[in-house]
Each structure stands twice: as structure tokens, then as C-alpha cells.
Amino acid sequence: MPVASSSEPPLNLETEYNNRALVPDHPAVMQGWRDRAEAARLAHPPRQIAYGPGEREVMDLFEARPDAPVAVFLHGGYWQALGREWFSGIAPALLARGVSLAIPSYDLAPQVRLGRILSQVRNAVEAVRDLSPTRTRPVVFGHSAGGHMAACMLSEGRAGAAVAISGVFDLAPLIPTSLNAALGLDAREAAALSPIHWPVPNGSTPGGTVLDCIVGADESAEFIRQSRMMADLWGAQGVETRLETVEGANHFTVLEPLFDKDSAMTRRIADLACKG
């Protein structure tokens, strides 16, 4: 007997993960990031801290006060674009809530492998801990590729809590897409670097056990699935997970609440940082 075929068309992974193609007006949104970043740097000049010997192994530290809790923001760009200078604009909202903000740059693919980028992020987070007399683990939050790395830092016990905005937690779907031209992932490396396969933080793990997965309601089905999958998977194993879908937000505008000191997203990150 012939097997009935599914009525649903096969998923086009290239379309699902190519966010710039999905959001035609993304250049205007990103220009807004740059404009607000420049204004923030003028109003609140950051302290630059080298966390490694490389040219991009530098982070900007926006200080609310010397003893303030610190949150670390990990930028997106599929590990192959952007840098800390794009995101300074999110600092004023957290500063207004008494939370300092560190934004590291890191080397980009294809000049380095993804494993090397993760190693740099580890060093950046440890450098933030070194700034605290008690070596408090900071809250780590990130967008897209940064969401992936925030979850990794939580798994390793380096973060007091993690907020992953539009994160990619399973890298395997990227392998057949054009995004992988720079990353060069194969099935083995993708599995090894996907936090869905990493140890789940628990009471015996140093660090935090809180993971927020936030995603725009207007993002692709795959990005929504990734956040839901991660929240469900770790939540079922004892992590305090929270899934939030931001109505009317796409992969780029999902960051808009971070520019508002009174938004639920900013308040949540500040609260997590202060609890740490």
C-alpha cells in the first residue's frame, strides 16, 4: 500500500533562517541601532576593556556605578557580522535601572571557527566576573547568535541567568543554507556546538538556572520553534525557563524594548542582574 504524502510542503531552511531576506526594511532598523549607539556613546562614554590580545577581543563597559550589577550583551550577526559598536544604544535603559552593561566584540567567521568565538565569549564573561570583588556571575543576554552563546554560558555555569532573544539553539538546520558558507559547519561540529545537546544547568552546577527564551511573533516558524523547543527541553529537566513571544516583532524589531527603560524586557534583565 502506498504511503500517503504529507500535504505540507517541505520546509525551506534557506528562507526560514535568512532573516535579512525575510525583513526587507532591516537596513532602516539597523541604522536606527547605529544612530542610537552613537548618541549613547556620547552621553555615556564607555570604558574599553581588553579581554584578550586580539583586535576584536575588546568590550565596552557602561558603568551605572562602581558596585553596580553587570549584564553582558552578546550581539548577533550569525557569528559573521556586526560588533559591539552597533549596540551601545541599549545601555541607557539599563543604566537608568542601576545596571552596568558590558558589550564584547569577538572575531568573526570565516576568519575563525565558531568554537573559537565561543572561547572568546567565555573569556569576555570571565573578565566581567573579574571586575566584581565577589566574582559574581553576570546575567548574560544576547540576540540571535548571541542568544545561542548566552545559553552556552548558562550551561557552563558562567552566567547567573541567561536571556536568549531569537536564539539558535540547534545549529544543524543551518548546514544546508548559504549562511553556512562562512561557518563551515558539518553535522558533527553543529551537534557539538548546539546547546540543546549541552548539559542542563541544575542545582549542583555553579551559576544560575534561569533561561528566558524570547522571540518575535512575526519571526519565521523555525525561529519560533527553536525558542519553544529550548524552553521546553530545559524546562522539563528542572531549569526555570520562560518562553515569551513579542507581538508584532520580527527578528530585528524584537530588540526595540531594550531601548526603553520601562519595557518588560529591560525590567526583566535588570531584575535578574540585581538578584545575582
Summary of the structure (lengths in Angstrom):
residues: 276
radius of gyration: 18.1
end to end distance: 60.2
largest distance: 72.5
contacts: 957
relative contact order: 0.15
helix: 42%
strand: 16%
